[in-house]
Amino acid sequence: MKEVFLTSDGLKELEARHEYLVVVKRKEVAERIKVAREFGDLSENAEYDAAKEEQSFVESEIKELEEKIQNAVIINEDNLSKHEVSLGSTIVVAFLDGDEEDEPETYQIVGTTEADAAQNRISNESPLGQALIGGKAGDVVEMTAPNGGTIRYKIKEIK
């Protein structure tokens, strides 16, 4: 598995989720399987099938989380440059429509595991993230839109 870039808070969230699955969820599913077995014939036991399927999902997520945690590379937010956008940077950008600027928006560039559009956390591997990496305050960056057009943003500030 390749490196998984995470903030220290992101790593803590993954570890907490892993612990919950191992300590709590695994036991709940095992209990559901035990109860479903008591219903008798397993070949026609929907509760047993559902519990086994849930067990498979839980074990799969545990394995995935273990791999991500093992391959985690922590973004040292204390050492980030305020002069150039990099992984972990928080930036203020404005969408450019011709020569007009929209209202500035603030984003943080994070690894794909922590990307969350609702929290304005964009992946370093996304088209916008890739366009912004290496940029400086005042730069205009361009990215290709899904329809093939060009979208431009002005980097207003690197926090």
BELVENBEL-V958426 format. One record per helix or strand. SS is the DSSP state (H for helix, E for strand). FROM is the first residue (numbers start at 1). TO is the last residue. Records with the same first field share a line. If there is no record, write none. Layout:
SS=FROM-TO / FROM-TO
This chain:
E=4-6 / 72-74 / 90-97 / 100-101 / 105-110 / 116-116 / 121-123 / 140-144 / 150-158
H=8-37 / 42-44 / 46-70 / 77-79 / 117-119 / 127-132
